[in-house]
Amino acid sequence: MPARRLIALSTPVRTGHFRWPVGRRLLTGHAAGDGSEGTRAGRNPHGFTIDASRPR
């Protein structure tokens, strides 16, 4: 059996990403009179595994 080869399919996830949107929402802030600022950064998690041999 030949050795398996790892192919990285990583893509940085940033604001404006073509597939996975990233949201940022200010929960509390100094402008509203709060004692601290709180931000929620959210995105949809996505993961997959492919473990199949290629046809030759």
N, CA, C and O atoms as a Tinker XYZ file with bonds, in Angstrom:
   224  protein
     1  N      0.855000   -1.171000    0.000000    73     2
     2  CA     0.000000    0.000000    0.000000    64     1     3
     3  C      0.905000    1.240000    0.000000    63     2     4     5
     4  O      1.800000    1.344000    0.839000    81     3
     5  N      0.687000    2.167000   -0.918000    73     3     6
     6  CA     1.510000    3.375000   -0.961000    64     5     7
     7  C      1.217000    4.276000    0.239000    63     6     8     9
     8  O      0.126000    4.247000    0.808000    81     7
     9  N      2.206000    5.066000    0.603000    73     7    10
    10  CA     2.033000    6.009000    1.716000    64     9    11
    11  C      0.992000    7.060000    1.348000    63    10    12    13
    12  O      0.898000    7.489000    0.198000    81    11
    13  N      0.226000    7.458000    2.334000    73    11    14
    14  CA    -0.787000    8.490000    2.091000    64    13    15
    15  C     -0.132000    9.854000    2.069000    63    14    16    17
    16  O      0.861000   10.094000    2.755000    81    15
    17  N     -0.692000   10.731000    1.284000    73    15    18
    18  CA    -0.171000   12.079000    1.156000    64    17    19
    19  C     -1.204000   13.060000    1.706000    63    18    20    21
    20  O     -2.393000   12.962000    1.403000    81    19
    21  N     -0.737000   13.998000    2.509000    73    19    22
    22  CA    -1.617000   14.997000    3.098000    64    21    23
    23  C     -1.697000   16.209000    2.178000    63    22    24    25
    24  O     -0.674000   16.757000    1.767000    81    23
    25  N     -2.910000   16.617000    1.862000    73    23    26
    26  CA    -3.127000   17.799000    1.040000    64    25    27
    27  C     -3.877000   18.811000    1.898000    63    26    28    29
    28  O     -5.024000   18.574000    2.275000    81    27
    29  N     -3.240000   19.933000    2.208000    73    27    30
    30  CA    -3.859000   20.956000    3.057000    64    29    31
    31  C     -4.858000   21.771000    2.240000    63    30    32    33
    32  O     -4.531000   22.289000    1.172000    81    31
    33  N     -6.064000   21.875000    2.753000    73    31    34
    34  CA    -7.114000   22.653000    2.106000    64    33    35
    35  C     -7.488000   23.860000    2.968000    63    34    36    37
    36  O     -8.599000   24.381000    2.868000    81    35
    37  N     -6.566000   24.294000    3.802000    73    35    38
    38  CA    -6.837000   25.382000    4.738000    64    37    39
    39  C     -6.988000   26.714000    4.019000    63    38    40    41
    40  O     -6.253000   27.028000    3.082000    81    39
    41  N     -7.946000   27.473000    4.478000    73    39    42
    42  CA    -8.182000   28.816000    3.970000    64    41    43
    43  C     -8.435000   29.715000    5.172000    63    42    44    45
    44  O     -9.274000   29.382000    6.009000    81    43
    45  N     -7.740000   30.842000    5.287000    73    43    46
    46  CA    -8.017000   31.742000    6.410000    64    45    47
    47  C     -9.465000   32.236000    6.356000    63    46    48    49
    48  O     -9.985000   32.543000    5.283000    81    47
    49  N    -10.099000   32.309000    7.508000    73    47    50
    50  CA   -11.473000   32.795000    7.573000    64    49    51
    51  C    -11.430000   34.210000    8.132000    63    50    52    53
    52  O    -11.090000   34.418000    9.296000    81    51
    53  N    -11.774000   35.168000    7.302000    73    51    54
    54  CA   -11.755000   36.585000    7.677000    64    53    55
    55  C    -13.070000   37.225000    7.264000    63    54    56    57
    56  O    -13.877000   36.622000    6.556000    81    55
    57  N    -13.270000   38.444000    7.715000    73    55    58
    58  CA   -14.438000   39.206000    7.284000    64    57    59
    59  C    -14.410000   39.319000    5.763000    63    58    60    61
    60  O    -13.377000   39.650000    5.180000    81    59
    61  N    -15.530000   39.047000    5.130000    73    59    62
    62  CA   -15.604000   39.083000    3.676000    64    61    63
    63  C    -15.209000   37.771000    3.016000    63    62    64    65
    64  O    -15.030000   37.725000    1.799000    81    63
    65  N    -15.068000   36.688000    3.805000    73    63    66
    66  CA   -14.703000   35.381000    3.255000    64    65    67
    67  C    -15.772000   34.932000    2.264000    63    66    68    69
    68  O    -16.962000   35.139000    2.498000    81    67
    69  N    -15.358000   34.326000    1.173000    73    67    70
    70  CA   -16.297000   33.974000    0.104000    64    69    71
    71  C    -17.295000   32.894000    0.495000    63    70    72    73
    72  O    -18.366000   32.825000   -0.107000    81    71
    73  N    -16.997000   32.060000    1.461000    73    71    74
    74  CA   -17.877000   30.943000    1.792000    64    73    75
    75  C    -18.457000   31.022000    3.205000    63    74    76    77
    76  O    -19.629000   30.709000    3.414000    81    75
    77  N    -17.638000   31.441000    4.174000    73    75    78
    78  CA   -18.083000   31.452000    5.563000    64    77    79
    79  C    -18.062000   32.869000    6.103000    63    78    80    81
    80  O    -16.993000   33.393000    6.415000    81    79
    81  N    -19.231000   33.503000    6.219000    73    79    82
    82  CA   -19.255000   34.867000    6.741000    64    81    83
    83  C    -18.882000   34.905000    8.219000    63    82    84    85
    84  O    -19.199000   33.987000    8.974000    81    83
    85  N    -18.219000   35.959000    8.612000    73    83    86
    86  CA   -17.820000   36.167000    9.998000    64    85    87
    87  C    -18.591000   37.371000   10.511000    63    86    88    89
    88  O    -18.581000   38.434000    9.891000    81    87
    89  N    -19.255000   37.202000   11.641000    73    87    90
    90  CA   -20.024000   38.303000   12.205000    64    89    91
    91  C    -19.351000   38.863000   13.449000    63    90    92    93
    92  O    -18.723000   38.122000   14.205000    81    91
    93  N    -19.480000   40.159000   13.661000    73    91    94
    94  CA   -18.941000   40.819000   14.850000    64    93    95
    95  C    -20.033000   41.725000   15.391000    63    94    96    97
    96  O    -20.578000   42.562000   14.670000    81    95
    97  N    -20.349000   41.548000   16.679000    73    95    98
    98  CA   -21.425000   42.334000   17.278000    64    97    99
    99  C    -20.963000   42.882000   18.624000    63    98   100   101
   100  O    -20.453000   42.136000   19.460000    81    99
   101  N    -21.138000   44.170000   18.830000    73    99   102
   102  CA   -20.783000   44.811000   20.086000    64   101   103
   103  C    -21.900000   44.544000   21.087000    63   102   104   105
   104  O    -23.041000   44.949000   20.865000    81   103
   105  N    -21.581000   43.863000   22.191000    73   103   106
   106  CA   -22.585000   43.528000   23.199000    64   105   107
   107  C    -22.740000   44.643000   24.228000    63   106   108   109
   108  O    -23.859000   45.029000   24.567000    81   107
   109  N    -21.628000   45.155000   24.719000    73   107   110
   110  CA   -21.619000   46.279000   25.650000    64   109   111
   111  C    -20.538000   47.243000   25.205000    63   110   112   113
   112  O    -19.555000   46.838000   24.583000    81   111
   113  N    -20.714000   48.515000   25.519000    73   111   114
   114  CA   -19.718000   49.486000   25.069000    64   113   115
   115  C    -19.674000   50.722000   25.943000    63   114   116   117
   116  O    -20.650000   51.062000   26.613000    81   115
   117  N    -18.536000   51.388000   25.930000    73   115   118
   118  CA   -18.350000   52.609000   26.713000    64   117   119
   119  C    -19.300000   53.713000   26.257000    63   118   120   121
   120  O    -19.766000   54.504000   27.076000    81   119
   121  N    -19.587000   53.773000   24.968000    73   119   122
   122  CA   -20.474000   54.823000   24.450000    64   121   123
   123  C    -21.880000   54.720000   25.047000    63   122   124   125
   124  O    -22.581000   55.724000   25.173000    81   123
   125  N    -22.283000   53.511000   25.410000    73   123   126
   126  CA   -23.609000   53.299000   25.998000    64   125   127
   127  C    -23.589000   53.451000   27.517000    63   126   128   129
   128  O    -24.614000   53.271000   28.175000    81   127
   129  N    -22.403000   53.788000   28.084000    73   127   130
   130  CA   -22.294000   53.968000   29.529000    64   129   131
   131  C    -21.898000   52.707000   30.274000    63   130   132   133
   132  O    -21.886000   52.710000   31.505000    81   131
   133  N    -21.576000   51.639000   29.580000    73   131   134
   134  CA   -21.157000   50.396000   30.232000    64   133   135
   135  C    -19.732000   50.539000   30.758000    63   134   136   137
   136  O    -18.946000   51.326000   30.231000    81   135
   137  N    -19.405000   49.776000   31.798000    73   135   138
   138  CA   -18.073000   49.831000   32.397000    64   137   139
   139  C    -17.011000   49.127000   31.580000    63   138   140   141
   140  O    -15.819000   49.349000   31.794000    81   139
   141  N    -17.417000   48.291000   30.657000    73   139   142
   142  CA   -16.454000   47.576000   29.809000    64   141   143
   143  C    -17.075000   47.359000   28.433000    63   142   144   145
   144  O    -18.272000   47.564000   28.231000    81   143
   145  N    -16.244000   46.944000   27.506000    73   143   146
   146  CA   -16.741000   46.627000   26.170000    64   145   147
   147  C    -16.697000   45.124000   25.970000    63   146   148   149
   148  O    -15.726000   44.465000   26.341000    81   147
   149  N    -17.733000   44.601000   25.394000    73   147   150
   150  CA   -17.792000   43.177000   25.082000    64   149   151
   151  C    -18.182000   42.984000   23.629000    63   150   152   153
   152  O    -19.131000   43.598000   23.142000    81   151
   153  N    -17.449000   42.134000   22.949000    73   151   154
   154  CA   -17.698000   41.881000   21.536000    64   153   155
   155  C    -17.920000   40.392000   21.322000    63   154   156   157
   156  O    -17.227000   39.563000   21.910000    81   155
   157  N    -18.877000   40.061000   20.487000    73   155   158
   158  CA   -19.099000   38.669000   20.099000    64   157   159
   159  C    -18.656000   38.518000   18.654000    63   158   160   161
   160  O    -19.154000   39.196000   17.755000    81   159
   161  N    -17.720000   37.622000   18.455000    73   159   162
   162  CA   -17.286000   37.285000   17.097000    64   161   163
   163  C    -17.819000   35.895000   16.802000    63   162   164   165
   164  O    -17.575000   34.959000   17.564000    81   163
   165  N    -18.534000   35.754000   15.719000    73   163   166
   166  CA   -19.140000   34.467000   15.419000    64   165   167
   167  C    -18.984000   34.080000   13.966000    63   166   168   169
   168  O    -18.863000   34.923000   13.077000    81   167
   169  N    -18.990000   32.785000   13.755000    73   167   170
   170  CA   -18.965000   32.237000   12.405000    64   169   171
   171  C    -19.567000   30.849000   12.464000    63   170   172   173
   172  O    -19.693000   30.266000   13.541000    81   171
   173  N    -19.933000   30.329000   11.335000    73   171   174
   174  CA   -20.465000   28.973000   11.260000    64   173   175
   175  C    -19.305000   27.994000   11.206000    63   174   176   177
   176  O    -18.473000   28.076000   10.303000    81   175
   177  N    -19.235000   27.066000   12.160000    73   175   178
   178  CA   -18.153000   26.083000   12.087000    64   177   179
   179  C    -18.394000   25.120000   10.928000    63   178   180   181
   180  O    -19.530000   24.749000   10.635000    81   179
   181  N    -17.329000   24.732000   10.293000    73   179   182
   182  CA   -17.435000   23.809000    9.168000    64   181   183
   183  C    -16.213000   22.904000    9.201000    63   182   184   185
   184  O    -15.085000   23.389000    9.288000    81   183
   185  N    -16.419000   21.641000    9.136000    73   183   186
   186  CA   -15.302000   20.710000    9.097000    64   185   187
   187  C    -15.683000   19.495000    8.270000    63   186   188   189
   188  O    -16.856000   19.137000    8.173000    81   187
   189  N    -14.705000   18.884000    7.691000    73   187   190
   190  CA   -14.981000   17.700000    6.897000    64   189   191
   191  C    -13.741000   16.824000    6.858000    63   190   192   193
   192  O    -12.622000   17.295000    7.063000    81   191
   193  N    -13.951000   15.576000    6.598000    73   191   194
   194  CA   -12.860000   14.622000    6.467000    64   193   195
   195  C    -13.081000   13.834000    5.191000    63   194   196   197
   196  O    -14.185000   13.362000    4.918000    81   195
   197  N    -12.043000   13.701000    4.431000    73   195   198
   198  CA   -12.107000   12.895000    3.217000    64   197   199
   199  C    -11.032000   11.829000    3.336000    63   198   200   201
   200  O     -9.849000   12.147000    3.452000    81   199
   201  N    -11.429000   10.595000    3.309000    73   199   202
   202  CA   -10.478000    9.507000    3.429000    64   201   203
   203  C    -10.844000    8.442000    2.396000    63   202   204   205
   204  O    -11.335000    7.366000    2.738000    81   203
   205  N    -10.604000    8.754000    1.173000    73   203   206
   206  CA   -10.909000    7.813000    0.098000    64   205   207
   207  C     -9.748000    7.789000   -0.885000    63   206   208   209
   208  O     -9.095000    8.805000   -1.121000    81   207
   209  N     -9.509000    6.641000   -1.438000    73   207   210
   210  CA    -8.420000    6.547000   -2.416000    64   209   211
   211  C     -8.872000    7.127000   -3.752000    63   210   212   213
   212  O    -10.058000    7.115000   -4.082000    81   211
   213  N     -7.928000    7.624000   -4.497000    73   211   214
   214  CA    -8.218000    8.174000   -5.820000    64   213   215
   215  C     -8.179000    7.061000   -6.860000    63   214   216   217
   216  O     -7.359000    6.149000   -6.767000    81   215
   217  N     -9.059000    7.136000   -7.840000    73   215   218
   218  CA    -8.978000    6.145000   -8.919000    64   217   219
   219  C     -7.692000    6.357000   -9.719000    63   218   220   221
   220  O     -7.246000    7.488000   -9.911000    81   219
   221  N     -7.127000    5.295000  -10.164000    73   219   222
   222  CA    -5.870000    5.400000  -10.932000    64   221   223
   223  C     -6.132000    5.180000  -12.386000    63   222   224
   224  O     -5.205000    5.228000  -13.195000    81   223
